[in-house]
Amino acid sequence: MDMQPYMGMAAHAVVIRSDASVFAHVHPAGSISMASFDLAQASLPDYPVPGTMGSMAMPTETVPPEISFPYGFPKPGLYRIFVQIKRSGNVQTAVFVASVE
């Protein structure tokens, strides 16, 4: 497969409930805020200035052909899920609809 990391992650997804009462940006490895990421990484040697994303440089390795996102829908309803991946150097976006009961 020709998938590559995109912005330092295997993929990105956004989950939005139809009434906009739920919005989540998730990653296959889970999601944390950049401020939390900087704090956790600050103790590592040679870590760049917080906020510069120096440690988030995009790796050049490939990504497995199957990706899953850990996410629990907080309430029933109709959701749209936008997923972004990078293939052969191009970012692609797919949109899915999920009815959660």
Backbone hydrogen bonds, N-H to C=O, Kabsch-Sander energy under -0.5 kcal/mol:
donor,donor_aa,acceptor,acceptor_aa,energy
4,Q,86,K,-2.9
6,Y,9,M,-3.5
9,M,6,Y,-1.5
12,H,84,Q,-2.1
13,A,26,V,-2.2
14,V,82,F,-2.5
15,V,24,A,-2.8
16,I,80,R,-2.6
17,R,22,V,-2.0
18,S,78,L,-3.0
20,A,17,R,-2.7
24,A,15,V,-2.0
26,V,13,A,-2.9
26,V,24,A,-0.6
30,G,27,H,-2.0
37,F,33,S,-2.4
38,D,34,M,-2.8
39,L,35,A,-2.1
40,A,36,S,-2.4
41,Q,37,F,-2.1
42,A,38,D,-1.5
44,L,41,Q,-2.0
47,Y,44,L,-1.2
52,T,49,V,-1.8
56,M,53,M,-1.3
57,A,54,G,-1.0
63,V,3,M,-1.9
71,Y,69,F,-0.8
73,F,71,Y,-0.5
77,G,100,V,-2.6
79,Y,98,A,-3.0
80,R,16,I,-2.7
81,I,96,F,-2.9
82,F,14,V,-2.7
83,V,81,I,-0.5
83,V,94,A,-2.8
84,Q,12,H,-3.1
85,I,92,Q,-2.2
86,K,4,Q,-0.7
87,R,90,N,-2.9
88,S,2,D,-2.3
90,N,87,R,-2.4
92,Q,85,I,-3.0
94,A,83,V,-2.6
96,F,81,I,-2.6
98,A,79,Y,-2.6
100,V,77,G,-3.2
100,V,98,A,-0.7
101,E,99,S,-0.5
